[in-house]
Amino acid sequence: MESIRYKQRFQNFSKALSQLTKFIQKAELNQLEKQGLIKAFEYNYELAWNLLKDYYQFQGDSGIQGSRDAIQIAYQRNLITNGDIWMQMIQS
């Protein structure tokens, strides 16, 4: 079941990231669209760290408690880059 979970999460993340990318490319945004963009970014961030957590749990790491743990492990294992930017997102 766990292997299916991280694969499903990856599919959801890929779709959401594609939508966010299209949205970002829009030249001008009104206030409502800006708020929507922020929510879409937050949704992508949540999907991303949960995907990392599910993936590492599938790999046998059961000690991941939250986004900080998931991101630190992913950065240490070179699955993500710019770890400092990811950590800033946690603190924001």
PDB file of N, CA, C and O in Angstrom:
ATOM      1  N   MET A   1       0.827  -1.205   0.000  1.00  0.00           N
ATOM      2  CA  MET A   1       0.000   0.000   0.000  1.00  0.00           C
ATOM      3  C   MET A   1       0.868   1.264   0.000  1.00  0.00           C
ATOM      4  O   MET A   1       0.562   2.231  -0.698  1.00  0.00           O
ATOM      5  N   GLU A   2       1.951   1.250   0.787  1.00  0.00           N
ATOM      6  CA  GLU A   2       2.811   2.432   0.876  1.00  0.00           C
ATOM      7  C   GLU A   2       3.445   2.774  -0.467  1.00  0.00           C
ATOM      8  O   GLU A   2       3.604   3.951  -0.791  1.00  0.00           O
ATOM      9  N   SER A   3       3.813   1.751  -1.260  1.00  0.00           N
ATOM     10  CA  SER A   3       4.425   2.055  -2.553  1.00  0.00           C
ATOM     11  C   SER A   3       3.420   2.745  -3.471  1.00  0.00           C
ATOM     12  O   SER A   3       3.781   3.631  -4.246  1.00  0.00           O
ATOM     13  N   ILE A   4       2.173   2.338  -3.379  1.00  0.00           N
ATOM     14  CA  ILE A   4       1.129   2.974  -4.177  1.00  0.00           C
ATOM     15  C   ILE A   4       0.914   4.406  -3.705  1.00  0.00           C
ATOM     16  O   ILE A   4       0.692   5.304  -4.517  1.00  0.00           O
ATOM     17  N   ARG A   5       0.981   4.618  -2.403  1.00  0.00           N
ATOM     18  CA  ARG A   5       0.717   5.942  -1.839  1.00  0.00           C
ATOM     19  C   ARG A   5       1.692   6.986  -2.382  1.00  0.00           C
ATOM     20  O   ARG A   5       1.267   8.053  -2.824  1.00  0.00           O
ATOM     21  N   TYR A   6       2.975   6.695  -2.354  1.00  0.00           N
ATOM     22  CA  TYR A   6       3.918   7.720  -2.816  1.00  0.00           C
ATOM     23  C   TYR A   6       3.815   7.914  -4.327  1.00  0.00           C
ATOM     24  O   TYR A   6       4.056   9.014  -4.823  1.00  0.00           O
ATOM     25  N   LYS A   7       3.466   6.875  -5.054  1.00  0.00           N
ATOM     26  CA  LYS A   7       3.294   7.017  -6.505  1.00  0.00           C
ATOM     27  C   LYS A   7       2.068   7.868  -6.829  1.00  0.00           C
ATOM     28  O   LYS A   7       2.104   8.701  -7.735  1.00  0.00           O
ATOM     29  N   GLN A   8       0.994   7.655  -6.091  1.00  0.00           N
ATOM     30  CA  GLN A   8      -0.201   8.482  -6.282  1.00  0.00           C
ATOM     31  C   GLN A   8       0.082   9.930  -5.907  1.00  0.00           C
ATOM     32  O   GLN A   8      -0.345  10.859  -6.593  1.00  0.00           O
ATOM     33  N   ARG A   9       0.809  10.109  -4.805  1.00  0.00           N
ATOM     34  CA  ARG A   9       1.152  11.461  -4.373  1.00  0.00           C
ATOM     35  C   ARG A   9       2.010  12.144  -5.441  1.00  0.00           C
ATOM     36  O   ARG A   9       1.842  13.335  -5.701  1.00  0.00           O
ATOM     37  N   PHE A  10       2.925  11.397  -6.058  1.00  0.00           N
ATOM     38  CA  PHE A  10       3.762  11.968  -7.109  1.00  0.00           C
ATOM     39  C   PHE A  10       2.913  12.409  -8.306  1.00  0.00           C
ATOM     40  O   PHE A  10       3.150  13.475  -8.874  1.00  0.00           O
ATOM     41  N   GLN A  11       1.939  11.603  -8.685  1.00  0.00           N
ATOM     42  CA  GLN A  11       1.055  11.978  -9.791  1.00  0.00           C
ATOM     43  C   GLN A  11       0.281  13.250  -9.458  1.00  0.00           C
ATOM     44  O   GLN A  11       0.162  14.146 -10.294  1.00  0.00           O
ATOM     45  N   ASN A  12      -0.242  13.326  -8.242  1.00  0.00           N
ATOM     46  CA  ASN A  12      -0.980  14.522  -7.814  1.00  0.00           C
ATOM     47  C   ASN A  12      -0.075  15.750  -7.808  1.00  0.00           C
ATOM     48  O   ASN A  12      -0.474  16.829  -8.245  1.00  0.00           O
ATOM     49  N   PHE A  13       1.148  15.573  -7.307  1.00  0.00           N
ATOM     50  CA  PHE A  13       2.104  16.675  -7.270  1.00  0.00           C
ATOM     51  C   PHE A  13       2.451  17.140  -8.687  1.00  0.00           C
ATOM     52  O   PHE A  13       2.504  18.341  -8.950  1.00  0.00           O
ATOM     53  N   SER A  14       2.685  16.205  -9.584  1.00  0.00           N
ATOM     54  CA  SER A  14       3.032  16.557 -10.967  1.00  0.00           C
ATOM     55  C   SER A  14       1.932  17.376 -11.630  1.00  0.00           C
ATOM     56  O   SER A  14       2.208  18.363 -12.312  1.00  0.00           O
ATOM     57  N   LYS A  15       0.688  16.964 -11.426  1.00  0.00           N
ATOM     58  CA  LYS A  15      -0.443  17.705 -11.997  1.00  0.00           C
ATOM     59  C   LYS A  15      -0.542  19.103 -11.392  1.00  0.00           C
ATOM     60  O   LYS A  15      -0.715  20.088 -12.110  1.00  0.00           O
ATOM     61  N   ALA A  16      -0.433  19.181 -10.072  1.00  0.00           N
ATOM     62  CA  ALA A  16      -0.550  20.476  -9.395  1.00  0.00           C
ATOM     63  C   ALA A  16       0.592  21.405  -9.794  1.00  0.00           C
ATOM     64  O   ALA A  16       0.376  22.601  -9.991  1.00  0.00           O
ATOM     65  N   LEU A  17       1.798  20.869  -9.914  1.00  0.00           N
ATOM     66  CA  LEU A  17       2.944  21.685 -10.312  1.00  0.00           C
ATOM     67  C   LEU A  17       2.783  22.197 -11.737  1.00  0.00           C
ATOM     68  O   LEU A  17       3.138  23.338 -12.032  1.00  0.00           O
ATOM     69  N   SER A  18       2.258  21.375 -12.605  1.00  0.00           N
ATOM     70  CA  SER A  18       2.011  21.799 -13.983  1.00  0.00           C
ATOM     71  C   SER A  18       1.011  22.955 -14.025  1.00  0.00           C
ATOM     72  O   SER A  18       1.204  23.925 -14.757  1.00  0.00           O
ATOM     73  N   GLN A  19      -0.048  22.845 -13.241  1.00  0.00           N
ATOM     74  CA  GLN A  19      -1.042  23.918 -13.182  1.00  0.00           C
ATOM     75  C   GLN A  19      -0.443  25.191 -12.603  1.00  0.00           C
ATOM     76  O   GLN A  19      -0.704  26.285 -13.105  1.00  0.00           O
ATOM     77  N   LEU A  20       0.354  25.058 -11.554  1.00  0.00           N
ATOM     78  CA  LEU A  20       0.990  26.221 -10.939  1.00  0.00           C
ATOM     79  C   LEU A  20       1.932  26.899 -11.930  1.00  0.00           C
ATOM     80  O   LEU A  20       1.961  28.126 -12.025  1.00  0.00           O
ATOM     81  N   THR A  21       2.692  26.108 -12.658  1.00  0.00           N
ATOM     82  CA  THR A  21       3.625  26.652 -13.646  1.00  0.00           C
ATOM     83  C   THR A  21       2.890  27.461 -14.714  1.00  0.00           C
ATOM     84  O   THR A  21       3.337  28.544 -15.093  1.00  0.00           O
ATOM     85  N   LYS A  22       1.777  26.942 -15.192  1.00  0.00           N
ATOM     86  CA  LYS A  22       0.979  27.676 -16.187  1.00  0.00           C
ATOM     87  C   LYS A  22       0.443  28.978 -15.601  1.00  0.00           C
ATOM     88  O   LYS A  22       0.428  30.011 -16.271  1.00  0.00           O
ATOM     89  N   PHE A  23       0.012  28.922 -14.367  1.00  0.00           N
ATOM     90  CA  PHE A  23      -0.557  30.084 -13.701  1.00  0.00           C
ATOM     91  C   PHE A  23       0.498  31.179 -13.507  1.00  0.00           C
ATOM     92  O   PHE A  23       0.209  32.363 -13.680  1.00  0.00           O
ATOM     93  N   ILE A  24       1.713  30.777 -13.151  1.00  0.00           N
ATOM     94  CA  ILE A  24       2.804  31.727 -12.920  1.00  0.00           C
ATOM     95  C   ILE A  24       3.180  32.452 -14.209  1.00  0.00           C
ATOM     96  O   ILE A  24       3.588  33.612 -14.175  1.00  0.00           O
ATOM     97  N   GLN A  25       3.046  31.780 -15.325  1.00  0.00           N
ATOM     98  CA  GLN A  25       3.445  32.360 -16.606  1.00  0.00           C
ATOM     99  C   GLN A  25       2.487  33.435 -17.105  1.00  0.00           C
ATOM    100  O   GLN A  25       2.785  34.126 -18.079  1.00  0.00           O
ATOM    101  N   LYS A  26       1.356  33.581 -16.455  1.00  0.00           N
ATOM    102  CA  LYS A  26       0.402  34.614 -16.849  1.00  0.00           C
ATOM    103  C   LYS A  26       1.011  35.986 -16.558  1.00  0.00           C
ATOM    104  O   LYS A  26       1.570  36.207 -15.484  1.00  0.00           O
ATOM    105  N   ALA A  27       0.903  36.890 -17.505  1.00  0.00           N
ATOM    106  CA  ALA A  27       1.572  38.193 -17.415  1.00  0.00           C
ATOM    107  C   ALA A  27       1.096  39.035 -16.233  1.00  0.00           C
ATOM    108  O   ALA A  27       1.900  39.436 -15.391  1.00  0.00           O
ATOM    109  N   GLU A  28      -0.176  39.298 -16.171  1.00  0.00           N
ATOM    110  CA  GLU A  28      -0.697  40.161 -15.109  1.00  0.00           C
ATOM    111  C   GLU A  28      -1.785  39.418 -14.348  1.00  0.00           C
ATOM    112  O   GLU A  28      -2.606  38.711 -14.932  1.00  0.00           O
ATOM    113  N   LEU A  29      -1.773  39.592 -13.044  1.00  0.00           N
ATOM    114  CA  LEU A  29      -2.765  38.942 -12.194  1.00  0.00           C
ATOM    115  C   LEU A  29      -3.548  39.992 -11.426  1.00  0.00           C
ATOM    116  O   LEU A  29      -2.977  40.958 -10.921  1.00  0.00           O
ATOM    117  N   ASN A  30      -4.854  39.799 -11.341  1.00  0.00           N
ATOM    118  CA  ASN A  30      -5.636  40.677 -10.476  1.00  0.00           C
ATOM    119  C   ASN A  30      -5.516  40.164  -9.034  1.00  0.00           C
ATOM    120  O   ASN A  30      -4.883  39.137  -8.790  1.00  0.00           O
ATOM    121  N   GLN A  31      -6.114  40.868  -8.101  1.00  0.00           N
ATOM    122  CA  GLN A  31      -5.962  40.523  -6.685  1.00  0.00           C
ATOM    123  C   GLN A  31      -6.464  39.109  -6.382  1.00  0.00           C
ATOM    124  O   GLN A  31      -5.816  38.369  -5.642  1.00  0.00           O
ATOM    125  N   LEU A  32      -7.589  38.738  -6.937  1.00  0.00           N
ATOM    126  CA  LEU A  32      -8.147  37.407  -6.710  1.00  0.00           C
ATOM    127  C   LEU A  32      -7.227  36.328  -7.279  1.00  0.00           C
ATOM    128  O   LEU A  32      -7.035  35.282  -6.658  1.00  0.00           O
ATOM    129  N   GLU A  33      -6.668  36.577  -8.445  1.00  0.00           N
ATOM    130  CA  GLU A  33      -5.739  35.623  -9.052  1.00  0.00           C
ATOM    131  C   GLU A  33      -4.460  35.503  -8.230  1.00  0.00           C
ATOM    132  O   GLU A  33      -3.896  34.414  -8.119  1.00  0.00           O
ATOM    133  N   LYS A  34      -4.000  36.606  -7.656  1.00  0.00           N
ATOM    134  CA  LYS A  34      -2.817  36.556  -6.791  1.00  0.00           C
ATOM    135  C   LYS A  34      -3.081  35.692  -5.569  1.00  0.00           C
ATOM    136  O   LYS A  34      -2.230  34.900  -5.163  1.00  0.00           O
ATOM    137  N   GLN A  35      -4.262  35.846  -4.985  1.00  0.00           N
ATOM    138  CA  GLN A  35      -4.621  35.021  -3.831  1.00  0.00           C
ATOM    139  C   GLN A  35      -4.697  33.547  -4.229  1.00  0.00           C
ATOM    140  O   GLN A  35      -4.270  32.668  -3.481  1.00  0.00           O
ATOM    141  N   GLY A  36      -5.244  33.293  -5.408  1.00  0.00           N
ATOM    142  CA  GLY A  36      -5.301  31.925  -5.917  1.00  0.00           C
ATOM    143  C   GLY A  36      -3.920  31.347  -6.151  1.00  0.00           C
ATOM    144  O   GLY A  36      -3.683  30.167  -5.892  1.00  0.00           O
ATOM    145  N   LEU A  37      -3.011  32.172  -6.640  1.00  0.00           N
ATOM    146  CA  LEU A  37      -1.637  31.736  -6.869  1.00  0.00           C
ATOM    147  C   LEU A  37      -0.968  31.365  -5.552  1.00  0.00           C
ATOM    148  O   LEU A  37      -0.259  30.361  -5.476  1.00  0.00           O
ATOM    149  N   ILE A  38      -1.184  32.156  -4.531  1.00  0.00           N
ATOM    150  CA  ILE A  38      -0.616  31.861  -3.213  1.00  0.00           C
ATOM    151  C   ILE A  38      -1.145  30.528  -2.700  1.00  0.00           C
ATOM    152  O   ILE A  38      -0.375  29.700  -2.213  1.00  0.00           O
ATOM    153  N   LYS A  39      -2.445  30.316  -2.804  1.00  0.00           N
ATOM    154  CA  LYS A  39      -3.049  29.051  -2.357  1.00  0.00           C
ATOM    155  C   LYS A  39      -2.518  27.873  -3.165  1.00  0.00           C
ATOM    156  O   LYS A  39      -2.259  26.806  -2.610  1.00  0.00           O
ATOM    157  N   ALA A  40      -2.355  28.061  -4.467  1.00  0.00           N
ATOM    158  CA  ALA A  40      -1.824  26.994  -5.315  1.00  0.00           C
ATOM    159  C   ALA A  40      -0.390  26.660  -4.912  1.00  0.00           C
ATOM    160  O   ALA A  40      -0.006  25.490  -4.892  1.00  0.00           O
ATOM    161  N   PHE A  41       0.404  27.684  -4.590  1.00  0.00           N
ATOM    162  CA  PHE A  41       1.774  27.453  -4.141  1.00  0.00           C
ATOM    163  C   PHE A  41       1.777  26.683  -2.824  1.00  0.00           C
ATOM    164  O   PHE A  41       2.534  25.725  -2.665  1.00  0.00           O
ATOM    165  N   GLU A  42       0.936  27.097  -1.884  1.00  0.00           N
ATOM    166  CA  GLU A  42       0.858  26.410  -0.592  1.00  0.00           C
ATOM    167  C   GLU A  42       0.461  24.948  -0.777  1.00  0.00           C
ATOM    168  O   GLU A  42       1.006  24.063  -0.117  1.00  0.00           O
ATOM    169  N   TYR A  43      -0.482  24.701  -1.671  1.00  0.00           N
ATOM    170  CA  TYR A  43      -0.924  23.335  -1.962  1.00  0.00           C
ATOM    171  C   TYR A  43       0.230  22.511  -2.533  1.00  0.00           C
ATOM    172  O   TYR A  43       0.428  21.362  -2.141  1.00  0.00           O
ATOM    173  N   ASN A  44       0.987  23.096  -3.456  1.00  0.00           N
ATOM    174  CA  ASN A  44       2.139  22.406  -4.036  1.00  0.00           C
ATOM    175  C   ASN A  44       3.196  22.105  -2.987  1.00  0.00           C
ATOM    176  O   ASN A  44       3.783  21.022  -2.986  1.00  0.00           O
ATOM    177  N   TYR A  45       3.438  23.046  -2.106  1.00  0.00           N
ATOM    178  CA  TYR A  45       4.415  22.832  -1.040  1.00  0.00           C
ATOM    179  C   TYR A  45       3.991  21.658  -0.158  1.00  0.00           C
ATOM    180  O   TYR A  45       4.809  20.793   0.154  1.00  0.00           O
ATOM    181  N   GLU A  46       2.730  21.623   0.241  1.00  0.00           N
ATOM    182  CA  GLU A  46       2.221  20.528   1.073  1.00  0.00           C
ATOM    183  C   GLU A  46       2.353  19.191   0.351  1.00  0.00           C
ATOM    184  O   GLU A  46       2.787  18.201   0.940  1.00  0.00           O
ATOM    185  N   LEU A  47       1.980  19.167  -0.914  1.00  0.00           N
ATOM    186  CA  LEU A  47       2.125  17.932  -1.684  1.00  0.00           C
ATOM    187  C   LEU A  47       3.587  17.508  -1.772  1.00  0.00           C
ATOM    188  O   LEU A  47       3.899  16.322  -1.659  1.00  0.00           O
ATOM    189  N   ALA A  48       4.480  18.468  -1.972  1.00  0.00           N
ATOM    190  CA  ALA A  48       5.905  18.158  -2.126  1.00  0.00           C
ATOM    191  C   ALA A  48       6.478  17.512  -0.877  1.00  0.00           C
ATOM    192  O   ALA A  48       7.120  16.466  -0.967  1.00  0.00           O
ATOM    193  N   TRP A  49       6.260  18.112   0.289  1.00  0.00           N
ATOM    194  CA  TRP A  49       6.890  17.530   1.469  1.00  0.00           C
ATOM    195  C   TRP A  49       6.215  16.224   1.869  1.00  0.00           C
ATOM    196  O   TRP A  49       6.874  15.334   2.405  1.00  0.00           O
ATOM    197  N   ASN A  50       4.930  16.094   1.623  1.00  0.00           N
ATOM    198  CA  ASN A  50       4.264  14.823   1.908  1.00  0.00           C
ATOM    199  C   ASN A  50       4.727  13.731   0.950  1.00  0.00           C
ATOM    200  O   ASN A  50       4.828  12.566   1.334  1.00  0.00           O
ATOM    201  N   LEU A  51       5.006  14.104  -0.289  1.00  0.00           N
ATOM    202  CA  LEU A  51       5.578  13.154  -1.239  1.00  0.00           C
ATOM    203  C   LEU A  51       6.943  12.680  -0.745  1.00  0.00           C
ATOM    204  O   LEU A  51       7.235  11.485  -0.776  1.00  0.00           O
ATOM    205  N   LEU A  52       7.773  13.608  -0.293  1.00  0.00           N
ATOM    206  CA  LEU A  52       9.086  13.241   0.242  1.00  0.00           C
ATOM    207  C   LEU A  52       8.935  12.297   1.432  1.00  0.00           C
ATOM    208  O   LEU A  52       9.631  11.285   1.520  1.00  0.00           O
ATOM    209  N   LYS A  53       8.037  12.626   2.335  1.00  0.00           N
ATOM    210  CA  LYS A  53       7.804  11.785   3.519  1.00  0.00           C
ATOM    211  C   LYS A  53       7.355  10.385   3.104  1.00  0.00           C
ATOM    212  O   LYS A  53       7.894   9.393   3.594  1.00  0.00           O
ATOM    213  N   ASP A  54       6.379  10.296   2.210  1.00  0.00           N
ATOM    214  CA  ASP A  54       5.876   8.993   1.765  1.00  0.00           C
ATOM    215  C   ASP A  54       6.962   8.186   1.064  1.00  0.00           C
ATOM    216  O   ASP A  54       7.068   6.976   1.262  1.00  0.00           O
ATOM    217  N   TYR A  55       7.762   8.856   0.249  1.00  0.00           N
ATOM    218  CA  TYR A  55       8.835   8.167  -0.463  1.00  0.00           C
ATOM    219  C   TYR A  55       9.849   7.581   0.515  1.00  0.00           C
ATOM    220  O   TYR A  55      10.247   6.423   0.385  1.00  0.00           O
ATOM    221  N   TYR A  56      10.259   8.376   1.486  1.00  0.00           N
ATOM    222  CA  TYR A  56      11.248   7.871   2.431  1.00  0.00           C
ATOM    223  C   TYR A  56      10.663   6.832   3.371  1.00  0.00           C
ATOM    224  O   TYR A  56      11.386   5.942   3.821  1.00  0.00           O
ATOM    225  N   GLN A  57       9.387   6.917   3.679  1.00  0.00           N
ATOM    226  CA  GLN A  57       8.754   5.857   4.459  1.00  0.00           C
ATOM    227  C   GLN A  57       8.737   4.562   3.655  1.00  0.00           C
ATOM    228  O   GLN A  57       8.950   3.483   4.209  1.00  0.00           O
ATOM    229  N   PHE A  58       8.488   4.665   2.365  1.00  0.00           N
ATOM    230  CA  PHE A  58       8.553   3.495   1.496  1.00  0.00           C
ATOM    231  C   PHE A  58       9.966   2.914   1.496  1.00  0.00           C
ATOM    232  O   PHE A  58      10.138   1.698   1.415  1.00  0.00           O
ATOM    233  N   GLN A  59      10.976   3.782   1.588  1.00  0.00           N
ATOM    234  CA  GLN A  59      12.367   3.340   1.624  1.00  0.00           C
ATOM    235  C   GLN A  59      12.766   2.776   2.990  1.00  0.00           C
ATOM    236  O   GLN A  59      13.862   2.236   3.138  1.00  0.00           O
ATOM    237  N   GLY A  60      11.887   2.896   3.984  1.00  0.00           N
ATOM    238  CA  GLY A  60      12.163   2.334   5.306  1.00  0.00           C
ATOM    239  C   GLY A  60      12.418   3.343   6.400  1.00  0.00           C
ATOM    240  O   GLY A  60      12.629   2.949   7.547  1.00  0.00           O
ATOM    241  N   ASP A  61      12.409   4.635   6.096  1.00  0.00           N
ATOM    242  CA  ASP A  61      12.601   5.678   7.109  1.00  0.00           C
ATOM    243  C   ASP A  61      11.252   6.011   7.740  1.00  0.00           C
ATOM    244  O   ASP A  61      10.429   6.704   7.142  1.00  0.00           O
ATOM    245  N   SER A  62      11.039   5.514   8.943  1.00  0.00           N
ATOM    246  CA  SER A  62       9.738   5.731   9.586  1.00  0.00           C
ATOM    247  C   SER A  62       9.760   6.877  10.588  1.00  0.00           C
ATOM    248  O   SER A  62       8.728   7.181  11.185  1.00  0.00           O
ATOM    249  N   GLY A  63      10.894   7.515  10.787  1.00  0.00           N
ATOM    250  CA  GLY A  63      11.009   8.550  11.801  1.00  0.00           C
ATOM    251  C   GLY A  63      10.687   9.959  11.334  1.00  0.00           C
ATOM    252  O   GLY A  63      10.933  10.912  12.073  1.00  0.00           O
ATOM    253  N   ILE A  64      10.153  10.122  10.151  1.00  0.00           N
ATOM    254  CA  ILE A  64       9.862  11.456   9.627  1.00  0.00           C
ATOM    255  C   ILE A  64       8.569  11.957  10.251  1.00  0.00           C
ATOM    256  O   ILE A  64       7.510  11.352  10.081  1.00  0.00           O
ATOM    257  N   GLN A  65       8.664  13.070  10.976  1.00  0.00           N
ATOM    258  CA  GLN A  65       7.518  13.601  11.701  1.00  0.00           C
ATOM    259  C   GLN A  65       6.815  14.745  10.986  1.00  0.00           C
ATOM    260  O   GLN A  65       5.608  14.922  11.152  1.00  0.00           O
ATOM    261  N   GLY A  66       7.532  15.511  10.207  1.00  0.00           N
ATOM    262  CA  GLY A  66       6.914  16.683   9.585  1.00  0.00           C
ATOM    263  C   GLY A  66       7.727  17.179   8.411  1.00  0.00           C
ATOM    264  O   GLY A  66       8.643  16.508   7.935  1.00  0.00           O
ATOM    265  N   SER A  67       7.374  18.369   7.954  1.00  0.00           N
ATOM    266  CA  SER A  67       8.017  18.922   6.766  1.00  0.00           C
ATOM    267  C   SER A  67       9.511  19.159   6.970  1.00  0.00           C
ATOM    268  O   SER A  67      10.307  18.929   6.060  1.00  0.00           O
ATOM    269  N   ARG A  68       9.887  19.613   8.151  1.00  0.00           N
ATOM    270  CA  ARG A  68      11.306  19.873   8.420  1.00  0.00           C
ATOM    271  C   ARG A  68      12.132  18.593   8.271  1.00  0.00           C
ATOM    272  O   ARG A  68      13.173  18.598   7.615  1.00  0.00           O
ATOM    273  N   ASP A  69      11.672  17.507   8.874  1.00  0.00           N
ATOM    274  CA  ASP A  69      12.383  16.231   8.764  1.00  0.00           C
ATOM    275  C   ASP A  69      12.467  15.767   7.313  1.00  0.00           C
ATOM    276  O   ASP A  69      13.533  15.374   6.840  1.00  0.00           O
ATOM    277  N   ALA A  70      11.337  15.815   6.611  1.00  0.00           N
ATOM    278  CA  ALA A  70      11.292  15.335   5.227  1.00  0.00           C
ATOM    279  C   ALA A  70      12.246  16.131   4.343  1.00  0.00           C
ATOM    280  O   ALA A  70      12.963  15.560   3.521  1.00  0.00           O
ATOM    281  N   ILE A  71      12.251  17.428   4.512  1.00  0.00           N
ATOM    282  CA  ILE A  71      13.087  18.285   3.674  1.00  0.00           C
ATOM    283  C   ILE A  71      14.564  18.121   4.015  1.00  0.00           C
ATOM    284  O   ILE A  71      15.400  18.075   3.113  1.00  0.00           O
ATOM    285  N   GLN A  72      14.896  18.034   5.293  1.00  0.00           N
ATOM    286  CA  GLN A  72      16.294  17.846   5.678  1.00  0.00           C
ATOM    287  C   GLN A  72      16.852  16.542   5.123  1.00  0.00           C
ATOM    288  O   GLN A  72      17.967  16.510   4.603  1.00  0.00           O
ATOM    289  N   ILE A  73      16.079  15.471   5.233  1.00  0.00           N
ATOM    290  CA  ILE A  73      16.538  14.183   4.717  1.00  0.00           C
ATOM    291  C   ILE A  73      16.693  14.240   3.196  1.00  0.00           C
ATOM    292  O   ILE A  73      17.690  13.763   2.654  1.00  0.00           O
ATOM    293  N   ALA A  74      15.716  14.817   2.514  1.00  0.00           N
ATOM    294  CA  ALA A  74      15.781  14.908   1.052  1.00  0.00           C
ATOM    295  C   ALA A  74      16.985  15.733   0.606  1.00  0.00           C
ATOM    296  O   ALA A  74      17.629  15.402  -0.389  1.00  0.00           O
ATOM    297  N   TYR A  75      17.290  16.798   1.330  1.00  0.00           N
ATOM    298  CA  TYR A  75      18.448  17.626   0.986  1.00  0.00           C
ATOM    299  C   TYR A  75      19.749  16.870   1.260  1.00  0.00           C
ATOM    300  O   TYR A  75      20.666  16.895   0.438  1.00  0.00           O
ATOM    301  N   GLN A  76      19.830  16.208   2.400  1.00  0.00           N
ATOM    302  CA  GLN A  76      21.032  15.448   2.748  1.00  0.00           C
ATOM    303  C   GLN A  76      21.308  14.335   1.741  1.00  0.00           C
ATOM    304  O   GLN A  76      22.463  14.003   1.474  1.00  0.00           O
ATOM    305  N   ARG A  77      20.260  13.773   1.194  1.00  0.00           N
ATOM    306  CA  ARG A  77      20.401  12.663   0.245  1.00  0.00           C
ATOM    307  C   ARG A  77      20.349  13.129  -1.210  1.00  0.00           C
ATOM    308  O   ARG A  77      20.216  12.320  -2.127  1.00  0.00           O
ATOM    309  N   ASN A  78      20.456  14.436  -1.405  1.00  0.00           N
ATOM    310  CA  ASN A  78      20.525  15.043  -2.748  1.00  0.00           C
ATOM    311  C   ASN A  78      19.301  14.783  -3.626  1.00  0.00           C
ATOM    312  O   ASN A  78      19.408  14.743  -4.852  1.00  0.00           O
ATOM    313  N   LEU A  79      18.147  14.609  -3.000  1.00  0.00           N
ATOM    314  CA  LEU A  79      16.918  14.484  -3.776  1.00  0.00           C
ATOM    315  C   LEU A  79      16.376  15.858  -4.152  1.00  0.00           C
ATOM    316  O   LEU A  79      15.719  16.014  -5.181  1.00  0.00           O
ATOM    317  N   ILE A  80      16.656  16.855  -3.312  1.00  0.00           N
ATOM    318  CA  ILE A  80      16.293  18.237  -3.616  1.00  0.00           C
ATOM    319  C   ILE A  80      17.540  19.108  -3.516  1.00  0.00           C
ATOM    320  O   ILE A  80      18.524  18.738  -2.875  1.00  0.00           O
ATOM    321  N   THR A  81      17.483  20.259  -4.155  1.00  0.00           N
ATOM    322  CA  THR A  81      18.554  21.251  -4.054  1.00  0.00           C
ATOM    323  C   THR A  81      17.999  22.474  -3.343  1.00  0.00           C
ATOM    324  O   THR A  81      16.807  22.535  -3.039  1.00  0.00           O
ATOM    325  N   ASN A  82      18.848  23.435  -3.083  1.00  0.00           N
ATOM    326  CA  ASN A  82      18.434  24.686  -2.434  1.00  0.00           C
ATOM    327  C   ASN A  82      17.734  24.437  -1.098  1.00  0.00           C
ATOM    328  O   ASN A  82      16.660  24.978  -0.833  1.00  0.00           O
ATOM    329  N   GLY A  83      18.354  23.621  -0.275  1.00  0.00           N
ATOM    330  CA  GLY A  83      17.768  23.293   1.023  1.00  0.00           C
ATOM    331  C   GLY A  83      17.467  24.509   1.868  1.00  0.00           C
ATOM    332  O   GLY A  83      16.499  24.509   2.628  1.00  0.00           O
ATOM    333  N   ASP A  84      18.285  25.557   1.750  1.00  0.00           N
ATOM    334  CA  ASP A  84      18.044  26.771   2.530  1.00  0.00           C
ATOM    335  C   ASP A  84      16.731  27.442   2.124  1.00  0.00           C
ATOM    336  O   ASP A  84      16.028  27.987   2.975  1.00  0.00           O
ATOM    337  N   ILE A  85      16.399  27.407   0.853  1.00  0.00           N
ATOM    338  CA  ILE A  85      15.134  27.992   0.398  1.00  0.00           C
ATOM    339  C   ILE A  85      13.958  27.170   0.918  1.00  0.00           C
ATOM    340  O   ILE A  85      12.950  27.729   1.349  1.00  0.00           O
ATOM    341  N   TRP A  86      14.086  25.854   0.880  1.00  0.00           N
ATOM    342  CA  TRP A  86      13.029  24.988   1.422  1.00  0.00           C
ATOM    343  C   TRP A  86      12.821  25.274   2.910  1.00  0.00           C
ATOM    344  O   TRP A  86      11.684  25.335   3.380  1.00  0.00           O
ATOM    345  N   MET A  87      13.912  25.448   3.644  1.00  0.00           N
ATOM    346  CA  MET A  87      13.792  25.709   5.080  1.00  0.00           C
ATOM    347  C   MET A  87      13.158  27.080   5.330  1.00  0.00           C
ATOM    348  O   MET A  87      12.414  27.246   6.297  1.00  0.00           O
ATOM    349  N   GLN A  88      13.438  28.048   4.484  1.00  0.00           N
ATOM    350  CA  GLN A  88      12.793  29.361   4.611  1.00  0.00           C
ATOM    351  C   GLN A  88      11.285  29.243   4.416  1.00  0.00           C
ATOM    352  O   GLN A  88      10.515  29.951   5.065  1.00  0.00           O
ATOM    353  N   MET A  89      10.864  28.351   3.525  1.00  0.00           N
ATOM    354  CA  MET A  89       9.429  28.160   3.315  1.00  0.00           C
ATOM    355  C   MET A  89       8.767  27.603   4.567  1.00  0.00           C
ATOM    356  O   MET A  89       7.628  27.952   4.877  1.00  0.00           O
ATOM    357  N   ILE A  90       9.470  26.744   5.282  1.00  0.00           N
ATOM    358  CA  ILE A  90       8.927  26.194   6.530  1.00  0.00           C
ATOM    359  C   ILE A  90       8.741  27.310   7.546  1.00  0.00           C
ATOM    360  O   ILE A  90       7.731  27.356   8.248  1.00  0.00           O
ATOM    361  N   GLN A  91       9.709  28.202   7.623  1.00  0.00           N
ATOM    362  CA  GLN A  91       9.680  29.268   8.625  1.00  0.00           C
ATOM    363  C   GLN A  91       8.687  30.372   8.281  1.00  0.00           C
ATOM    364  O   GLN A  91       8.292  31.135   9.163  1.00  0.00           O
ATOM    365  N   SER A  92       8.277  30.473   7.026  1.00  0.00           N
ATOM    366  CA  SER A  92       7.362  31.548   6.606  1.00  0.00           C
ATOM    367  C   SER A  92       5.945  31.292   7.064  1.00  0.00           C
ATOM    368  O   SER A  92       5.055  32.098   6.794  1.00  0.00           O
TER     369      SER A  92
END
